[in-house]
Amino acid sequence: MSEQRSSTADTTEAPPDRKAVRRAAWAGLIGTTLEQYDFVIYGTASALIFSKLFFPNISPVAGILASFSAYAVGFAARPLGGLIFSRFGDRLGRKWVLVATLLLMGGSTLAIGLLPTYSQVGLLAPVLLVACRFFQGMGAGAEQAGGATLLTETAGRGKRGALASLVMTGAALGTALGAVAWILAQSLPEEALMSWGWRLVFGSSILVTVAALVIRRKLNESPVFQELKEQVGETKAPVAETFSKGRKPLMLAFFLNVGSNAQSYTYQVFMASYLVSTVGVDKAFVPKVLLLGAICGGIAAFGFGALSDVVGRKSVYSTIMGALVLLPVPTFIALNTGSPVAITVAIVIGFILACHGSVGVQMSYFPELFGNRYRYAGVALGREFSSVVGGGVAPLICAGLMAAFGGSWVPVAIYMMVIMAISFIASLVAPETKDRDLNVAHDAA
């Protein structure tokens, strides 16, 4: 029945406005660049310096755990941001939310760079750090969902996967810029880095914020949202509709994302700390590896997204999920060799598959799972609730497992494989959505 409705709608779908598509592509790319830049510089700071600046009176292991706990707060805030902003995204439009979340994320990151440290104000310092991280997470909670929904609804059939994947190419660019920022900061003397160098890293986010704001103010609303508003008016309660009518695709999005999200932030955040504290590599080596991984990941995001336009979302995504189930053990074996080449290859493969490649497919796959009345809410809630269970606590769980099992990496690898298996199973039962009609109210599932 759904195939009949979809094919009927094919004859009436208007061709995409190329100018609007270009603007949406730039808006998605730049906005996610800022989001990922904010998260990468914070995650790297958590692994390298925040334990000394904000949690100095505890052991090094406890300091790392405290830093990662503050990092996890941002993920805990993401579902709240998804709940709040997705309500407006399906009522007022995608553009409005993308501007609001941009300002919230950029302002919070700038504020972190202005915070006093523990040595200056005592316990107030980590409290303020957690508060800034919370608001940063709220903004990010609707950012990628907004960019993915806008681009998928704006692009034409046969090109949604490639164009929506630009959101994750932007994420890769943000990771690369964050790595470059830390490479430059670490070229400073240790005293300068710990006193004011790290502040410049966070203050630099204002440049990306301004660039993204200029682009997003000129955005057109997506044609799918415009048609929906003309036909049925304003959707009154998109979040409530998602929970009442869209539970199946919502749960699919949750389970499809939870494993890849956990592995993504394990590679981006925990392994940076692991390489320094356990393997004993030079701190300056870590941002360079992250930079190369981000570049390769950004290319992979677009490549996998374009491939899903040809062979389908389901087959590409399930193949990546299956590979990620097997990846943790060889990754840790490579890391523990201490070889720069082996470490680089392992991290780059993790970035290609977990950090950017899989999510590059998600950017079109997840919006296509939902009907038009609550698409923004469905994508935001599915991704962000799973991000708490996945990426938000992954570095903290990994650090806790290392501490509990005497520094062994085996429990961490088992954890990564088990949570990844959940997403792999979900990918096998998920429907194919390539080129489905986005103007219909029914879900793909």
Sine and cosine of phi, psi and omega as CSV:
sin_phi,cos_phi,sin_psi,cos_psi,sin_omega,cos_omega
0.00,0.00,-0.70,0.72,-0.01,-1.00
-0.91,0.42,-0.57,0.82,0.01,-1.00
-0.92,0.40,-0.60,0.80,0.02,-1.00
-0.91,0.42,-0.70,0.72,0.00,-1.00
-0.90,0.43,-0.63,0.77,-0.02,-1.00
-0.91,0.42,-0.69,0.72,-0.04,-1.00
-0.94,0.34,-0.52,0.85,0.06,-1.00
-0.90,0.43,-0.66,0.75,-0.03,-1.00
-0.94,0.34,-0.34,0.94,-0.02,-1.00
-0.85,0.52,-0.54,0.84,-0.10,-0.99
-0.98,0.22,-0.28,0.96,-0.09,-1.00
-0.94,-0.34,-0.12,0.99,-0.07,-1.00
-0.94,0.34,0.81,-0.59,-0.03,-1.00
-0.96,0.28,0.53,-0.85,0.04,-1.00
-0.91,0.42,0.53,-0.85,-0.05,-1.00
-0.94,0.34,0.53,-0.85,0.09,-1.00
-0.98,0.21,0.91,-0.40,-0.10,-1.00
-0.88,0.48,-0.61,0.79,0.01,-1.00
-0.91,0.42,-0.67,0.74,0.03,-1.00
-0.91,0.41,-0.61,0.79,0.02,-1.00
-0.89,0.45,-0.69,0.72,0.01,-1.00
-0.88,0.47,-0.70,0.72,0.02,-1.00
-0.89,0.45,-0.68,0.73,0.01,-1.00
-0.90,0.44,-0.63,0.78,0.01,-1.00
-0.89,0.45,-0.71,0.70,0.03,-1.00
-0.91,0.42,-0.65,0.76,-0.01,-1.00
-0.90,0.43,-0.69,0.72,0.04,-1.00
-0.91,0.42,-0.67,0.74,-0.04,-1.00
-0.91,0.42,-0.77,0.64,-0.06,-1.00
-0.93,0.38,-0.66,0.75,-0.03,-1.00
-0.90,0.44,-0.69,0.72,0.02,-1.00
-0.95,0.31,-0.44,0.90,0.13,-0.99
-0.85,0.53,-0.72,0.70,0.02,-1.00
-0.90,0.44,-0.73,0.69,-0.02,-1.00
-0.84,0.54,-0.75,0.66,-0.05,-1.00
-0.95,0.33,-0.57,0.82,0.07,-1.00
-0.86,0.51,-0.73,0.69,0.02,-1.00
-0.86,0.51,-0.71,0.70,-0.05,-1.00
-0.94,0.33,-0.61,0.79,-0.03,-1.00
-0.94,0.35,-0.70,0.72,-0.01,-1.00
-0.92,0.39,-0.55,0.83,0.05,-1.00
-0.94,0.33,-0.71,0.70,-0.01,-1.00
-0.89,0.47,-0.66,0.75,0.02,-1.00
-0.91,0.41,-0.66,0.75,0.04,-1.00
-0.89,0.45,-0.60,0.80,0.04,-1.00
-0.88,0.47,-0.63,0.78,-0.04,-1.00
-0.97,0.24,-0.50,0.87,-0.19,-0.98
-0.95,-0.32,-0.64,0.77,-0.16,-0.99
-0.73,-0.68,-0.40,0.92,-0.14,-0.99
-0.91,0.42,-0.48,0.88,0.02,-1.00
-0.89,0.46,-0.52,0.85,0.01,-1.00
-0.99,0.13,-0.56,0.83,-0.08,-1.00
-0.99,0.14,-0.59,0.81,-0.12,-0.99
-0.90,-0.44,-0.27,0.96,0.01,-1.00
-0.70,-0.71,0.86,0.50,-0.17,-0.99
-0.99,0.13,-0.31,0.95,-0.15,-0.99
-1.00,-0.10,0.37,0.93,0.05,-1.00
-0.77,-0.64,0.15,-0.99,-0.05,-1.00
-0.90,0.44,0.35,-0.94,0.01,-1.00
-0.83,0.55,-0.67,0.74,0.01,-1.00
-0.90,0.43,-0.70,0.72,0.03,-1.00
-0.91,0.41,-0.55,0.84,0.04,-1.00
-0.90,0.43,-0.67,0.74,0.06,-1.00
-0.89,0.45,-0.68,0.73,0.02,-1.00
-0.88,0.48,-0.67,0.74,0.02,-1.00
-0.90,0.43,-0.66,0.75,0.02,-1.00
-0.89,0.46,-0.69,0.72,0.00,-1.00
-0.94,0.33,-0.47,0.88,0.07,-1.00
-0.91,0.41,-0.69,0.72,0.08,-1.00
-0.89,0.46,-0.61,0.80,0.05,-1.00
-0.88,0.47,-0.66,0.75,-0.03,-1.00
-0.92,0.40,-0.43,0.90,0.01,-1.00
-0.85,0.53,-0.63,0.78,0.02,-1.00
-0.87,0.50,-0.58,0.81,0.03,-1.00
-0.96,0.26,-0.56,0.83,0.05,-1.00
-0.89,0.46,-0.50,0.87,0.00,-1.00
-0.99,0.16,-0.29,0.96,-0.09,-1.00
-0.89,0.46,-0.70,0.71,0.05,-1.00
-0.88,0.48,-0.58,0.82,0.04,-1.00
-0.90,0.44,-0.69,0.72,0.07,-1.00
-0.89,0.46,-0.64,0.77,0.05,-1.00
-0.89,0.46,-0.67,0.74,0.03,-1.00
-0.89,0.46,-0.72,0.69,-0.07,-1.00
-0.94,0.34,-0.79,0.61,-0.14,-0.99
-0.98,0.20,-0.51,0.86,0.01,-1.00
-0.92,0.39,-0.48,0.87,0.07,-1.00
-0.85,0.52,-0.66,0.75,0.01,-1.00
-0.99,0.14,-0.48,0.88,0.00,-1.00
-0.90,0.43,-0.56,0.83,0.04,-1.00
-1.00,-0.03,-0.11,0.99,0.04,-1.00
-0.96,-0.27,-0.77,0.64,-0.08,-1.00
-0.99,-0.12,-0.33,0.94,0.02,-1.00
0.83,-0.56,0.35,-0.94,-0.03,-1.00
-0.94,0.35,-0.63,0.78,-0.09,-1.00
-0.88,0.48,-0.69,0.72,-0.06,-1.00
-0.85,0.53,-0.71,0.71,-0.03,-1.00
-0.92,0.38,-0.64,0.77,-0.04,-1.00
-0.89,0.45,-0.55,0.84,0.07,-1.00
-0.96,0.29,-0.69,0.73,-0.03,-1.00
-0.90,0.43,-0.71,0.71,-0.02,-1.00
-0.92,0.38,-0.55,0.83,0.04,-1.00
-0.87,0.50,-0.74,0.68,-0.02,-1.00
-0.92,0.40,-0.61,0.79,-0.01,-1.00
-0.92,0.39,-0.70,0.71,0.00,-1.00
-0.91,0.42,-0.76,0.65,-0.04,-1.00
-0.89,0.46,-0.66,0.75,0.01,-1.00
-0.91,0.41,-0.63,0.78,-0.01,-1.00
-0.92,0.39,-0.65,0.76,0.00,-1.00
-0.92,0.40,-0.66,0.75,0.06,-1.00
-0.87,0.49,-0.64,0.77,-0.01,-1.00
-0.89,0.45,-0.57,0.82,0.03,-1.00
-0.86,0.50,-0.64,0.77,0.01,-1.00
-0.92,0.39,-0.25,0.97,-0.01,-1.00
-0.98,-0.21,0.00,1.00,-0.10,-1.00
-0.94,0.34,0.56,-0.83,0.20,-0.98
-0.96,0.28,0.43,-0.90,0.00,-1.00
-1.00,-0.07,0.05,-1.00,-0.01,-1.00
-0.87,0.49,-0.60,0.80,-0.02,-1.00
-0.93,0.38,-0.32,0.95,-0.03,-1.00
-1.00,-0.08,-0.66,0.75,-0.09,-1.00
-0.76,-0.66,0.11,0.99,0.05,-1.00
0.95,0.32,-0.66,-0.75,-0.10,-0.99
-0.90,0.44,-0.35,0.94,0.03,-1.00
-0.88,0.47,-0.49,0.87,-0.05,-1.00
-0.89,0.46,-0.81,0.58,0.03,-1.00
-0.90,0.43,-0.50,0.87,0.05,-1.00
-0.89,0.46,-0.72,0.69,0.02,-1.00
-0.91,0.41,-0.60,0.80,0.03,-1.00
-0.88,0.48,-0.72,0.70,0.01,-1.00
-0.90,0.44,-0.63,0.77,0.01,-1.00
-0.89,0.46,-0.71,0.70,0.03,-1.00
-0.89,0.45,-0.65,0.76,0.01,-1.00
-0.90,0.44,-0.58,0.81,0.02,-1.00
-0.89,0.46,-0.75,0.66,-0.01,-1.00
-0.93,0.36,-0.55,0.83,0.09,-1.00
-0.87,0.50,-0.70,0.72,0.02,-1.00
-0.91,0.40,-0.60,0.80,0.04,-1.00
-0.86,0.51,-0.71,0.71,0.01,-1.00
-0.90,0.43,-0.66,0.75,-0.02,-1.00
-0.94,0.35,-0.36,0.93,-0.06,-1.00
-0.89,0.45,-0.33,0.94,0.02,-1.00
-0.85,-0.53,0.00,1.00,-0.13,-0.99
-0.94,0.35,-0.86,0.50,-0.05,-1.00
-0.92,0.40,-0.60,0.80,0.05,-1.00
-0.88,0.48,-0.65,0.76,0.02,-1.00
-0.91,0.42,-0.73,0.68,0.01,-1.00
-0.89,0.45,-0.68,0.73,-0.01,-1.00
-0.91,0.42,-0.69,0.72,-0.02,-1.00
-0.91,0.42,-0.72,0.70,-0.01,-1.00
-0.88,0.48,-0.72,0.69,-0.04,-1.00
-0.93,0.36,-0.67,0.75,0.00,-1.00
-0.90,0.44,-0.64,0.77,-0.01,-1.00
-0.97,0.25,-0.34,0.94,-0.03,-1.00
-1.00,-0.03,-0.56,0.83,-0.06,-1.00
-0.96,0.29,0.39,-0.92,0.04,-1.00
-0.99,0.12,0.28,-0.96,0.05,-1.00
-0.87,0.50,0.57,-0.82,-0.01,-1.00
1.00,0.07,-0.15,0.99,-0.01,-1.00
-0.77,-0.64,0.01,1.00,-0.06,-1.00
-0.89,0.46,-0.68,0.74,-0.04,-1.00
-0.88,0.48,-0.73,0.69,-0.02,-1.00
-0.92,0.40,-0.73,0.69,-0.07,-1.00
-0.94,0.33,-0.68,0.73,0.01,-1.00
-0.92,0.40,-0.47,0.88,0.01,-1.00
-0.92,0.40,-0.28,0.96,0.05,-1.00
-0.88,0.47,-0.39,0.92,0.10,-0.99
-0.86,0.51,-0.67,0.74,0.00,-1.00
-0.99,0.16,-0.41,0.91,0.17,-0.98
-0.89,0.45,-0.61,0.79,0.11,-0.99
-0.89,0.46,-0.62,0.78,0.05,-1.00
-0.89,0.46,-0.65,0.76,0.04,-1.00
-0.90,0.43,-0.64,0.77,0.05,-1.00
-0.89,0.46,-0.64,0.77,0.05,-1.00
-0.89,0.45,-0.65,0.76,0.06,-1.00
-0.89,0.46,-0.68,0.73,0.01,-1.00
-0.90,0.45,-0.70,0.71,0.02,-1.00
-0.90,0.44,-0.63,0.78,0.05,-1.00
-0.89,0.45,-0.64,0.76,0.04,-1.00
-0.91,0.42,-0.67,0.74,0.03,-1.00
-0.88,0.47,-0.67,0.74,0.01,-1.00
-0.86,0.51,-0.67,0.75,0.00,-1.00
-0.96,0.27,-0.52,0.85,0.09,-1.00
-0.88,0.47,-0.69,0.72,0.03,-1.00
-0.92,0.39,-0.66,0.75,-0.02,-1.00
-0.90,0.43,-0.62,0.79,-0.03,-1.00
-0.97,0.25,-0.14,0.99,0.11,-0.99
-0.98,0.21,-0.21,0.98,0.06,-1.00
-0.97,0.24,0.38,-0.93,0.15,-0.99
-0.86,0.52,0.49,-0.87,-0.07,-1.00
-0.81,0.58,-0.67,0.74,-0.02,-1.00
-0.90,0.43,-0.66,0.75,0.00,-1.00
-0.92,0.38,-0.64,0.77,0.01,-1.00
-0.88,0.48,-0.71,0.71,-0.07,-1.00
-0.97,0.24,-0.32,0.95,-0.02,-1.00
-1.00,-0.09,-0.78,0.62,-0.04,-1.00
-0.72,-0.69,-0.28,0.96,-0.04,-1.00
-0.88,0.47,-0.69,0.73,0.00,-1.00
-0.91,0.42,-0.48,0.88,0.02,-1.00
-0.92,0.38,-0.61,0.80,0.04,-1.00
-0.90,0.45,-0.58,0.81,0.02,-1.00
-0.86,0.51,-0.73,0.68,-0.01,-1.00
-0.96,0.28,-0.58,0.82,0.03,-1.00
-0.91,0.41,-0.46,0.89,-0.03,-1.00
-0.91,0.41,-0.27,0.96,0.00,-1.00
-0.89,0.45,-0.34,0.94,0.00,-1.00
-0.88,0.48,-0.52,0.86,-0.01,-1.00
-0.92,0.40,-0.71,0.71,0.01,-1.00
-0.93,0.37,-0.61,0.80,0.00,-1.00
-0.87,0.49,-0.74,0.67,-0.02,-1.00
-0.90,0.44,-0.69,0.72,0.01,-1.00
-0.88,0.48,-0.69,0.73,-0.01,-1.00
-0.92,0.38,-0.61,0.79,-0.01,-1.00
-0.90,0.43,-0.67,0.74,0.01,-1.00
-0.86,0.51,-0.68,0.73,-0.03,-1.00
-0.94,0.34,-0.68,0.73,-0.11,-0.99
-0.95,0.32,-0.44,0.90,0.02,-1.00
-0.92,0.40,-0.37,0.93,-0.02,-1.00
-0.99,-0.14,0.15,0.99,-0.04,-1.00
-0.93,0.37,0.54,-0.84,0.24,-0.97
-1.00,-0.04,0.49,-0.87,0.10,-0.99
-0.94,0.33,0.44,-0.90,-0.05,-1.00
-0.92,0.39,0.60,-0.80,0.00,-1.00
-0.89,0.46,-0.52,0.85,0.03,-1.00
-0.90,0.43,-0.69,0.73,0.01,-1.00
-0.92,0.39,-0.64,0.77,0.01,-1.00
-0.88,0.47,-0.68,0.73,0.01,-1.00
-0.92,0.40,-0.65,0.76,0.02,-1.00
-0.87,0.50,-0.68,0.73,-0.04,-1.00
-0.93,0.38,-0.59,0.81,0.03,-1.00
-0.93,0.37,-0.57,0.82,-0.09,-1.00
-0.99,0.11,-0.72,0.69,-0.12,-0.99
-0.86,-0.51,-0.03,1.00,-0.03,-1.00
0.98,0.20,-0.35,-0.94,-0.07,-1.00
-0.97,0.23,0.75,-0.66,0.10,-1.00
-0.95,0.32,0.87,-0.49,-0.16,-0.99
-0.97,0.26,-0.67,0.74,-0.11,-0.99
-0.64,-0.77,0.94,0.34,-0.06,-1.00
-0.89,0.46,-0.58,0.81,0.00,-1.00
-0.92,0.40,-0.70,0.71,0.03,-1.00
-0.89,0.46,-0.64,0.77,0.03,-1.00
-0.90,0.44,-0.61,0.80,0.02,-1.00
-0.87,0.50,-0.73,0.69,-0.03,-1.00
-0.95,0.31,-0.48,0.88,-0.05,-1.00
-1.00,0.01,-0.61,0.79,-0.11,-0.99
-0.92,-0.40,-0.37,0.93,-0.09,-1.00
-0.92,-0.39,0.52,0.85,-0.08,-1.00
-0.90,0.43,-0.62,0.79,-0.07,-1.00
-0.91,0.41,-0.79,0.61,0.05,-1.00
-0.91,0.41,-0.48,0.88,0.04,-1.00
-0.90,0.44,-0.71,0.70,0.03,-1.00
-0.93,0.37,-0.58,0.82,0.06,-1.00
-0.88,0.47,-0.74,0.68,0.02,-1.00
-0.87,0.50,-0.65,0.76,0.02,-1.00
-0.85,0.52,-0.80,0.60,-0.08,-1.00
-0.96,0.27,-0.50,0.86,0.07,-1.00
-0.91,0.42,-0.49,0.87,-0.10,-1.00
-0.99,-0.13,-0.46,0.89,-0.21,-0.98
-0.87,0.49,-0.65,0.76,-0.03,-1.00
-0.96,0.28,-0.73,0.68,-0.01,-1.00
-0.91,0.41,-0.55,0.83,0.03,-1.00
-0.92,0.39,-0.66,0.75,0.04,-1.00
-0.88,0.47,-0.72,0.70,0.00,-1.00
-0.92,0.38,-0.59,0.81,0.00,-1.00
-0.84,0.54,-0.78,0.63,-0.06,-1.00
-0.98,0.18,-0.30,0.95,0.17,-0.99
-0.92,0.39,-0.69,0.72,0.02,-1.00
-0.93,0.37,-0.66,0.75,-0.11,-0.99
-0.97,0.22,-0.54,0.84,-0.15,-0.99
-0.90,-0.43,-0.86,0.52,-0.10,-1.00
-0.89,0.45,-0.68,0.73,-0.09,-1.00
-0.93,0.37,-0.41,0.91,0.12,-0.99
-0.89,0.45,-0.70,0.71,0.04,-1.00
-0.92,0.38,-0.65,0.76,-0.02,-1.00
-0.88,0.47,-0.68,0.74,-0.02,-1.00
-0.89,0.45,-0.61,0.79,-0.03,-1.00
-0.98,0.18,-0.76,0.65,-0.15,-0.99
-0.99,0.14,-0.51,0.86,-0.08,-1.00
-0.96,-0.29,-0.79,0.62,-0.02,-1.00
-0.96,0.27,-0.52,0.85,0.05,-1.00
1.00,0.06,0.46,0.89,0.03,-1.00
-0.98,0.21,0.31,-0.95,0.03,-1.00
-0.91,0.41,0.71,-0.71,0.01,-1.00
-0.83,0.56,-0.57,0.82,-0.04,-1.00
-0.92,0.38,-0.32,0.95,-0.01,-1.00
-0.97,0.26,-0.51,0.86,-0.13,-0.99
-0.89,0.45,-0.79,0.61,0.00,-1.00
-0.87,0.50,-0.51,0.86,0.02,-1.00
-0.92,0.39,-0.65,0.76,0.05,-1.00
-0.92,0.40,-0.67,0.74,0.04,-1.00
-0.88,0.48,-0.61,0.80,0.01,-1.00
-0.89,0.46,-0.76,0.65,0.00,-1.00
-0.90,0.44,-0.66,0.75,0.03,-1.00
-0.87,0.49,-0.65,0.76,0.00,-1.00
-0.91,0.41,-0.67,0.74,0.01,-1.00
-0.88,0.48,-0.75,0.66,0.01,-1.00
-0.91,0.42,-0.61,0.79,0.02,-1.00
-0.91,0.42,-0.64,0.77,0.02,-1.00
-0.89,0.46,-0.66,0.75,0.06,-1.00
-0.90,0.43,-0.67,0.74,-0.01,-1.00
-0.91,0.42,-0.61,0.79,0.00,-1.00
-0.85,0.53,-0.74,0.68,0.01,-1.00
-0.92,0.39,-0.66,0.75,-0.02,-1.00
-0.89,0.46,-0.72,0.70,0.01,-1.00
-0.93,0.36,-0.60,0.80,0.05,-1.00
-0.89,0.46,-0.70,0.72,0.03,-1.00
-0.91,0.41,-0.62,0.78,0.02,-1.00
-0.89,0.45,-0.59,0.81,0.01,-1.00
-0.93,0.37,-0.38,0.92,0.11,-0.99
-0.94,0.34,-0.39,0.92,-0.06,-1.00
-1.00,-0.09,-0.79,0.61,-0.12,-0.99
-0.97,-0.25,-0.14,0.99,0.04,-1.00
0.93,-0.36,0.50,-0.87,-0.02,-1.00
-0.92,0.40,-0.72,0.70,-0.14,-0.99
-0.87,0.50,-0.74,0.68,-0.07,-1.00
-0.92,0.39,-0.65,0.76,0.01,-1.00
-0.92,0.40,-0.72,0.70,-0.08,-1.00
-0.92,0.39,-0.69,0.72,-0.02,-1.00
-0.91,0.41,-0.55,0.84,0.05,-1.00
-0.91,0.41,-0.69,0.73,0.03,-1.00
-0.90,0.44,-0.69,0.72,0.00,-1.00
-0.87,0.49,-0.68,0.73,0.02,-1.00
-0.89,0.46,-0.65,0.76,0.02,-1.00
-0.90,0.43,-0.59,0.80,-0.03,-1.00
-0.95,0.32,-0.42,0.91,0.09,-1.00
-0.89,0.46,-0.59,0.81,-0.08,-1.00
-1.00,0.01,-0.21,0.98,-0.19,-0.98
-0.97,0.25,-0.56,0.83,-0.16,-0.99
-0.84,0.55,-0.71,0.71,-0.06,-1.00
-0.89,0.46,-0.80,0.60,0.05,-1.00
-0.88,0.48,-0.47,0.88,0.05,-1.00
-0.89,0.45,-0.77,0.64,-0.03,-1.00
-0.93,0.37,-0.57,0.82,0.07,-1.00
-0.87,0.49,-0.68,0.73,0.01,-1.00
-0.91,0.41,-0.68,0.73,-0.01,-1.00
-0.88,0.47,-0.65,0.76,-0.09,-1.00
-0.97,0.23,-0.13,0.99,0.13,-0.99
-0.93,0.36,-0.41,0.91,-0.07,-1.00
0.97,0.24,-0.04,1.00,0.00,-1.00
-0.96,0.28,0.82,-0.57,0.03,-1.00
-0.84,0.55,-0.60,0.80,-0.01,-1.00
-0.92,0.38,-0.74,0.67,-0.02,-1.00
-0.89,0.45,-0.67,0.75,0.03,-1.00
-0.88,0.47,-0.72,0.70,-0.03,-1.00
-0.88,0.47,-0.71,0.70,0.00,-1.00
-0.88,0.48,-0.70,0.72,-0.03,-1.00
-0.89,0.45,-0.72,0.69,-0.02,-1.00
-0.92,0.39,-0.66,0.75,0.00,-1.00
-0.89,0.46,-0.68,0.73,0.03,-1.00
-0.89,0.46,-0.65,0.76,0.06,-1.00
-0.87,0.49,-0.67,0.74,0.04,-1.00
-0.91,0.42,-0.69,0.72,-0.04,-1.00
-0.87,0.49,-0.69,0.73,-0.09,-1.00
-1.00,-0.01,-0.81,0.59,-0.14,-0.99
-1.00,0.09,-0.74,0.67,-0.17,-0.99
-0.97,0.26,-0.64,0.77,-0.13,-0.99
-0.78,-0.63,-0.64,0.77,-0.06,-1.00
-0.88,0.47,-0.78,0.63,-0.03,-1.00
-0.90,0.43,-0.66,0.75,-0.04,-1.00
-0.96,0.28,-0.43,0.90,0.10,-0.99
-0.87,0.50,-0.61,0.79,0.06,-1.00
-0.96,0.29,-0.61,0.79,0.01,-1.00
-0.83,0.56,-0.54,0.84,-0.13,-0.99
-0.88,0.47,-0.46,0.89,0.13,-0.99
-0.97,-0.24,-0.53,0.85,-0.04,-1.00
-0.88,0.47,-0.76,0.65,-0.09,-1.00
-0.92,0.38,-0.72,0.69,0.07,-1.00
-0.86,0.51,-0.55,0.83,0.00,-1.00
-0.95,0.31,-0.29,0.96,0.03,-1.00
-0.94,0.34,-0.44,0.90,-0.18,-0.98
-0.95,-0.31,0.44,-0.90,0.13,-0.99
-0.96,0.28,0.12,-0.99,-0.17,-0.99
-0.97,0.23,-0.30,0.95,-0.11,-0.99
-0.97,0.23,-0.46,0.89,-0.06,-1.00
-0.64,-0.77,0.54,0.84,-0.06,-1.00
-0.89,0.46,-0.75,0.66,-0.01,-1.00
-0.86,0.51,-0.74,0.68,-0.02,-1.00
-0.89,0.46,-0.68,0.74,-0.02,-1.00
-0.89,0.46,-0.72,0.69,0.01,-1.00
-0.90,0.43,-0.72,0.69,-0.04,-1.00
-0.89,0.46,-0.74,0.68,-0.07,-1.00
-0.94,0.34,-0.66,0.75,0.02,-1.00
-0.88,0.48,-0.70,0.72,-0.03,-1.00
-0.96,0.28,-0.67,0.74,-0.16,-0.99
-0.98,0.18,-0.58,0.82,0.10,-1.00
-0.91,0.41,-0.61,0.79,0.04,-1.00
-0.94,0.33,-0.44,0.90,0.01,-1.00
-0.93,0.36,-0.46,0.89,0.06,-1.00
-0.93,0.35,-0.75,0.66,-0.01,-1.00
-0.94,0.34,-0.50,0.87,-0.02,-1.00
-1.00,-0.03,-1.00,-0.08,-0.13,-0.99
-0.91,0.40,-0.52,0.86,-0.09,-1.00
-0.88,0.47,-0.64,0.77,-0.05,-1.00
-0.97,-0.26,-0.08,1.00,-0.07,-1.00
-0.85,0.52,-0.77,0.63,0.03,-1.00
-0.87,0.49,-0.60,0.80,0.01,-1.00
-0.92,0.38,-0.70,0.71,0.04,-1.00
-0.89,0.46,-0.70,0.72,0.00,-1.00
-0.88,0.47,-0.70,0.72,0.02,-1.00
-0.90,0.43,-0.63,0.78,0.03,-1.00
-0.91,0.42,-0.65,0.76,0.04,-1.00
-0.91,0.41,-0.63,0.78,0.05,-1.00
-0.88,0.47,-0.69,0.72,-0.01,-1.00
-0.93,0.38,-0.61,0.79,-0.06,-1.00
-0.96,0.26,-0.47,0.89,-0.08,-1.00
-0.92,-0.40,0.57,0.82,0.15,-0.99
0.89,0.46,0.54,0.84,0.05,-1.00
0.99,0.10,0.13,0.99,0.00,-1.00
-0.97,0.25,0.65,-0.76,0.02,-1.00
-1.00,0.06,-0.22,0.98,-0.10,-1.00
-0.86,0.50,-0.75,0.66,0.03,-1.00
-0.87,0.50,-0.56,0.83,0.03,-1.00
-0.91,0.42,-0.69,0.72,0.01,-1.00
-0.90,0.45,-0.64,0.77,0.02,-1.00
-0.90,0.44,-0.70,0.71,0.05,-1.00
-0.84,0.54,-0.72,0.69,0.00,-1.00
-0.88,0.47,-0.64,0.77,-0.03,-1.00
-0.95,0.32,-0.64,0.77,-0.03,-1.00
-0.92,0.40,-0.75,0.67,-0.04,-1.00
-0.93,0.36,-0.48,0.88,0.06,-1.00
-0.95,0.32,-0.54,0.84,0.02,-1.00
-0.88,0.48,-0.52,0.86,0.04,-1.00
-0.87,0.48,-0.73,0.68,0.00,-1.00
-0.93,0.37,-0.57,0.82,0.02,-1.00
-0.90,0.44,-0.71,0.70,0.02,-1.00
-0.89,0.46,-0.67,0.74,0.02,-1.00
-0.88,0.48,-0.61,0.79,-0.02,-1.00
-0.92,0.38,-0.44,0.90,0.01,-1.00
-0.97,0.24,-0.46,0.89,-0.03,-1.00
-0.99,-0.16,-0.16,0.99,-0.01,-1.00
-0.95,0.33,0.47,-0.88,0.01,-1.00
-0.99,0.15,0.29,-0.96,0.17,-0.98
-0.99,0.14,0.68,-0.74,-0.08,-1.00
-0.82,-0.58,-0.04,1.00,-0.12,-0.99
-0.79,0.61,0.80,-0.60,0.11,-0.99
0.91,0.40,0.33,0.94,0.04,-1.00
-0.94,0.33,0.38,-0.92,-0.02,-1.00
-0.95,0.31,0.86,-0.50,-0.04,-1.00
-1.00,0.07,-0.09,1.00,-0.01,-1.00
-1.00,0.04,-0.13,0.99,-0.03,-1.00
-1.00,0.08,0.39,-0.92,-0.06,-1.00
-1.00,0.06,-0.33,0.94,-0.07,-1.00
-0.98,0.18,0.43,-0.90,0.00,-1.00
-1.00,0.08,0.41,-0.91,0.06,-1.00
-0.92,0.40,-0.49,0.87,-0.05,-1.00
-1.00,0.09,0.00,0.00,0.00,0.00
